Amino acid sequence: MKNIAIFASGAGSNAKKIIDHLKGNPAIQVAAIVSNKPDAGVLKIAADENIPSYIIDKETFFRADNYVKLMKDLRIDLIVLAGFLWKVPANLVQAFPDKIINIHPALLPKYGGKGMYGHFVHEAVIAAGDPESGITIHFVNEKYDDGATILQEKCAITPDDTPDTLAKKVQALEHQWFPVIVERLLT
C-alpha cells in the first residue's frame, strides 16, 4: 500500500478531490492530513473521511525533525501540498527527495515565489494582460515554486475575466488534474 500525506491550509477542495479519486484504488491511500491552521476546513474533511489529521506547530516545523520522523513513521510515499501556504523546510525536502509535490495556480515560472498564492496570483496575471493562465504541478525543492515541472495545463483568459472568474477556471483544472497526477506518480 502506498501512503499519501496531504498538507493543506484551507478549505481542502483539492484534498477532497484527491481522496474521492483514490477511494477506488486498492494500492493507494491518504494516510494523513496535515494542516498549519487548527480551524482549516480540510480538517473536517479528514474527520468525515476517518483520516488521521495533524496540526503543525510552526516552531517545531521549521526548527526540528519531528515532522520528518512523523512522515517516516507513517511510511509516507508522497507528500502532496494542496493549498499549503508555508514553505517546506529543507530537512523535510531532503528526507523526501522528489516525493513532495505542489500545485500552483499559474504557469510557472511566471507568478511564483513568496506571497504568490490564491488571488494574488490571479490579480497579477490579469494585471499583466496575459492571454492564458493555468496550473503547474511540480516537485518541491528548497525554493518557492522552483522544482521540476510535472504537468502544466492552460486556460484562456477573456477580456471580461476577473480574478474571481479566473480563479474558478484554474480551480477546475486543479480538480481535474491533481488527483490524476497524484495517482500516476504512485503507480
Rosetta blueprint (number, residue, H / E / L):
1 M L
2 K E
3 N E
4 I E
5 A E
6 I E
7 F E
8 A E
9 S L
10 G L
11 A L
12 G L
13 S H
14 N H
15 A H
16 K H
17 K H
18 I H
19 I H
20 D H
21 H H
22 L H
23 K L
24 G L
25 N L
26 P L
27 A L
28 I E
29 Q E
30 V E
31 A E
32 A E
33 I E
34 V E
35 S E
36 N L
37 K L
38 P L
39 D L
40 A L
41 G H
42 V H
43 L H
44 K H
45 I H
46 A H
47 A H
48 D H
49 E L
50 N L
51 I L
52 P L
53 S E
54 Y E
55 I E
56 I L
57 D L
58 K H
59 E H
60 T H
61 F H
62 F H
63 R H
64 A L
65 D L
66 N H
67 Y H
68 V H
69 K H
70 L H
71 M H
72 K H
73 D H
74 L L
75 R L
76 I L
77 D L
78 L E
79 I E
80 V E
81 L E
82 A L
83 G L
84 F L
85 L L
86 W L
87 K L
88 V L
89 P L
90 A H
91 N H
92 L H
93 V H
94 Q H
95 A H
96 F L
97 P L
98 D L
99 K L
100 I E
101 I E
102 N E
103 I E
104 H E
105 P L
106 A L
107 L L
108 L L
109 P L
110 K L
111 Y L
112 G L
113 G L
114 K L
115 G L
116 M L
117 Y L
118 G H
119 H H
120 F H
121 V H
122 H H
123 E H
124 A H
125 V H
126 I H
127 A H
128 A H
129 G L
130 D L
131 P L
132 E E
133 S E
134 G E
135 I E
136 T E
137 I E
138 H E
139 F E
140 V L
141 N L
142 E L
143 K L
144 Y L
145 D L
146 D L
147 G L
148 A L
149 T E
150 I E
151 L E
152 Q E
153 E E
154 K E
155 C E
156 A E
157 I L
158 T L
159 P L
160 D L
161 D L
162 T L
163 P H
164 D H
165 T H
166 L H
167 A H
168 K H
169 K H
170 V H
171 Q H
172 A H
173 L H
174 E H
175 H H
176 Q H
177 W H
178 F H
179 P H
180 V H
181 I H
182 V H
183 E H
184 R H
185 L H
186 L L
187 T L
